[in-house]
Amino acid sequence: MLYRFTGSPDGALPYAGLIGDSEGNLYGSTAEGGTGTSCSSGCGIVFKLDKTGVETVLHNFTGVDGAFPNGSLTLDSAGNLYGTTQVGGITTGMCGANSYPPGCGVVFKMDAAGAETVLHSFTGRADGAYPATVYSETQQATFTALLLTAALLPVLAQFV
């Protein structure tokens, strides 16, 4: 065993796979845990495990910036991580303030220092909702994600 999660503050439910960098570090996410307080069990984290199994929490999701990341991350050649959260994000769409936590999910980018940028916040309308998988980097540096809507219909979203 390389690492055992405890829930808070280090994350819980690491459903997705891990991705490695050239230095032997592993990166991943947990669907719950962390220190985000807008979710009863934490809103999830993005973490790094070094070669010796020491975990560093790179980001704690808060709900507004996404919640419950459940897909594998993608690492680009510049060292940025990309991923999706199943819920969270804007609250004015079809998955508004009445859902828990509110929001239809986000696509995010995270730099090596853990600074997160929300690239897209889903509305539950034509752009889909509840993304459940990750990106692949194409030769044109365009990222594509296959997303599953609430009706389980595939929607292809493209982000640059």
C-alpha positions as CSV (number, residue, x, y, z in Angstrom):
1,M,0.0,0.0,0.0
2,L,1.4,3.4,-1.0
3,Y,-1.1,5.6,0.9
4,R,-4.3,5.4,3.0
5,F,-6.7,8.3,2.9
6,T,-8.4,9.4,6.1
7,G,-11.1,11.8,4.8
8,S,-10.3,15.1,6.3
9,P,-8.0,16.9,5.5
10,D,-6.4,14.5,3.0
11,G,-9.4,13.2,1.0
12,A,-11.6,10.1,0.7
13,L,-12.9,7.9,-2.0
14,P,-10.1,8.0,-4.6
15,Y,-12.3,6.5,-7.4
16,A,-10.2,7.6,-10.4
17,G,-6.9,6.4,-11.7
18,L,-3.6,8.1,-11.1
19,I,-1.3,9.9,-13.6
20,G,2.5,10.2,-13.2
21,D,5.0,12.8,-14.1
22,S,8.6,12.4,-15.3
23,E,9.9,12.7,-11.7
24,G,7.9,9.8,-10.4
25,N,5.2,11.7,-8.7
26,L,1.6,10.5,-8.9
27,Y,-1.5,12.8,-9.2
28,G,-5.1,12.1,-8.6
29,S,-8.3,13.2,-7.0
30,T,-10.7,12.0,-4.3
31,A,-14.5,12.4,-4.7
32,E,-14.9,13.4,-1.1
33,G,-12.9,14.6,1.9
34,G,-10.7,17.6,2.2
35,T,-11.6,20.8,4.0
36,G,-14.4,22.2,1.7
37,T,-17.3,23.0,4.1
38,S,-20.1,23.3,1.6
39,C,-20.3,19.5,1.3
40,S,-21.1,17.3,4.4
41,S,-18.2,14.9,3.7
42,G,-15.9,17.4,2.1
43,C,-16.0,18.4,-1.6
44,G,-13.0,16.4,-2.7
45,I,-9.3,17.2,-3.4
46,V,-6.6,17.0,-6.0
47,F,-3.4,15.4,-4.5
48,K,0.2,14.6,-5.3
49,L,2.0,11.5,-4.0
50,D,5.8,11.6,-4.2
51,K,8.0,8.6,-4.8
52,T,8.1,7.8,-1.1
53,G,4.3,7.9,-0.6
54,V,4.1,11.4,1.0
55,E,0.8,13.1,0.1
56,T,0.4,16.8,-0.7
57,V,-3.1,18.2,-1.0
58,L,-2.8,20.5,-4.0
59,H,-6.4,21.8,-3.9
60,N,-9.5,21.5,-1.7
61,F,-12.7,21.9,-3.7
62,T,-15.3,24.3,-2.1
63,G,-18.4,23.7,-4.2
64,V,-18.3,27.0,-6.0
65,D,-15.1,25.9,-7.9
66,G,-16.5,22.3,-8.3
67,A,-17.2,19.4,-6.1
68,F,-16.8,15.6,-6.2
69,P,-14.1,15.1,-8.8
70,N,-14.6,11.5,-10.0
71,G,-12.5,11.2,-13.2
72,S,-8.8,10.8,-13.8
73,L,-6.7,13.9,-14.3
74,T,-4.7,14.8,-17.4
75,L,-1.2,16.3,-17.1
76,D,-0.1,18.5,-20.0
77,S,3.5,19.1,-21.1
78,A,3.7,22.3,-19.1
79,G,2.8,20.5,-15.8
80,N,-0.8,21.7,-15.6
81,L,-3.5,19.3,-14.4
82,Y,-6.9,19.2,-16.0
83,G,-10.0,17.4,-14.8
84,T,-13.8,17.6,-14.1
85,T,-16.0,17.6,-11.1
86,Q,-19.4,15.9,-11.1
87,V,-21.2,18.8,-9.5
88,G,-20.5,22.3,-8.2
89,G,-19.9,25.5,-10.2
90,I,-22.4,28.1,-11.1
91,T,-25.8,27.8,-9.5
92,T,-28.0,29.6,-12.1
93,G,-28.4,26.7,-14.5
94,M,-30.6,23.6,-14.4
95,C,-28.7,22.3,-11.4
96,G,-29.3,25.4,-9.3
97,A,-29.4,26.2,-5.7
98,N,-31.9,23.4,-4.9
99,S,-29.4,20.6,-5.6
100,Y,-26.7,19.5,-3.1
101,P,-24.2,20.8,-3.6
102,P,-25.5,23.2,-6.3
103,G,-24.1,23.2,-9.8
104,C,-23.9,20.9,-12.8
105,G,-20.1,20.4,-12.6
106,V,-17.0,22.1,-13.9
107,V,-13.9,21.5,-16.1
108,F,-10.9,22.8,-14.3
109,K,-7.2,23.5,-14.8
110,M,-4.7,23.5,-12.0
111,D,-1.1,24.7,-12.1
112,A,1.8,23.1,-10.3
113,A,1.3,25.3,-7.3
114,G,-2.4,24.1,-6.9
115,A,-4.0,27.3,-8.2
116,E,-7.3,26.2,-9.9
117,T,-9.0,27.9,-12.8
118,V,-12.5,26.9,-13.8
119,L,-12.5,26.6,-17.6
120,H,-16.2,25.8,-17.9
121,S,-19.1,25.6,-15.5
122,F,-21.9,23.5,-16.9
123,T,-25.5,24.8,-16.9
124,G,-27.4,21.6,-17.6
125,R,-28.7,22.9,-20.8
126,A,-27.0,22.5,-24.3
127,D,-23.6,22.2,-22.7
128,G,-24.5,19.1,-20.6
129,A,-24.2,18.4,-16.9
130,Y,-22.4,16.1,-14.4
131,P,-19.2,15.4,-16.4
132,A,-17.8,12.0,-15.6
133,T,-14.6,11.6,-17.4
134,V,-11.4,13.4,-18.5
135,Y,-9.5,14.9,-21.3
136,S,-6.9,13.9,-23.7
137,E,-4.4,16.3,-25.2
138,T,-4.4,16.4,-28.9
139,Q,-1.5,17.5,-31.2
140,Q,-3.2,20.9,-31.5
141,A,-3.1,21.4,-27.7
142,T,-6.9,21.2,-27.7
143,F,-8.6,19.2,-24.9
144,T,-11.7,17.2,-25.4
145,A,-13.9,15.6,-22.8
146,L,-16.6,13.1,-23.3
147,L,-19.3,14.1,-20.9
148,L,-22.4,12.4,-19.7
149,T,-25.5,14.5,-19.3
150,A,-28.2,13.8,-16.7
151,A,-30.0,11.8,-19.3
152,L,-26.8,9.8,-19.9
153,L,-26.5,11.1,-23.5
154,P,-22.9,11.7,-24.6
155,V,-22.0,15.3,-25.4
156,L,-18.7,16.2,-26.9
157,A,-17.4,19.4,-25.4
158,Q,-14.2,21.0,-26.6
159,F,-12.0,23.4,-24.6
160,V,-8.9,25.3,-25.7
